Amino acid sequence: MRERLNLFWRVYGNRRMLVVLLLGFSSGLPLALSASTLSIWLTEAGVSKAAIGIFAAIGTPYAIKFLWAPLVDGLRIPVLSDLFGRRRSWLLTTQGLLALGIAALGFADPTIDPWMTAFCALIVATISATQDIVYDAYRVEILPQEEQGAGAGAAVLGYRFGMIAASAGALLIAEVAGWHASYMVMAALVGVGVFATLLGREPEVAEQAATASEKKDFISWVKHYVISPFADFMKHKHWLAVLAFIVLYKFSDAFMGVMTNPFLIELGFSKGQIGTVVKFFGLWATILGSVLGGIIVYRLGLIRSLWICGFMHMLTNLLFVGQAWMGPNIYYLALCITLENGSGGMGTAAFVAFISGLCNRHFTGTQYALLSSLAAFGRTWLSTPAGVAAQTMGWPVFFFFSSLLAIPGLVLLWWLTKRTQLSATA
């Protein structure tokens, strides 16, 4: 037991992991504010379920961020780059803009002008997606290869903390002081990411790339930062199937997640109950899941971990069918959230480690942005019919249907494993 604890502290007890954890918090914070938390605000404002489903498209920047990732990889921020380095200057810039964007979203009012609310949420999502480009590249570059799995766990954990703050925290504050005050507090919490950026160090590979980029003419710059990252990834055998797997692996969770909060509000749960049980209580399940996910990857390898977590995603979604039948039973909800968040933490840790292993460190920002954009595609455009599906099918059938959406990703995992495509990252 003592040996295992010593190993745990050797891996996680350093400044790099703390920085990754805190930046993960800054990454997770804005997503809930422009998605799940916003959906509750919209529900209270009287927006229809179908329209709330369409609001999921606000997350489009997460799905297309690879389009401007070469700019983040190859351009320097004047003055700030000289002071903090290329990666950290981009982090500080996006964090400052993010605080302003969240504050602007807080001043919007969906009961008066839902279109302005949607526009502000889109701005927040765009800035947040840009911060994610930098953070993901920074995390992969700052950690040695043997710490990538642990770094994925720390990133997931910090990300979940950010989402909990922007959901449980935001809901509890909204219950007491209203939505506008809640979003102002969330804007202030962006300061956690600023602190982490100042605490961290600039990766050596980023500094080398910045120096090299200054010596390139425009044509060479485009070839290196725009064309080469995509050409390099296409060297992977069965690369199209790998991309399809990335889109579909967590699609089941994403499809269900769009309508979970509206479902709970319609079922009769209060914002306080959702904030306490679904978000705060679920945090501990996510912590355990993230740690357990890292252990499973270490002990069983990446491929077996992806199989285990994929089946757990499918089975935990089915628990919400029982919630629809039982009504607002707070104890059953606690069980659902514990198992769902636990499996989600495990699956995300394994999935992040898988994506990180596919990236070439010479093109980290652009390649990771491409892969994570595809993962976000299921959460945004593919999930937009979720509101219509829930409205048409009814809640029990909707949750059963969403669980079946895990099957295509598992079929692709089987197909790729048979062809040993994933063995390099196992």
Summary of the structure (lengths in Angstrom):
residues: 426
radius of gyration: 20.7
end to end distance: 26.3
largest distance: 65.3
contacts: 1589
relative contact order: 0.15
helix: 85%
strand: 0%
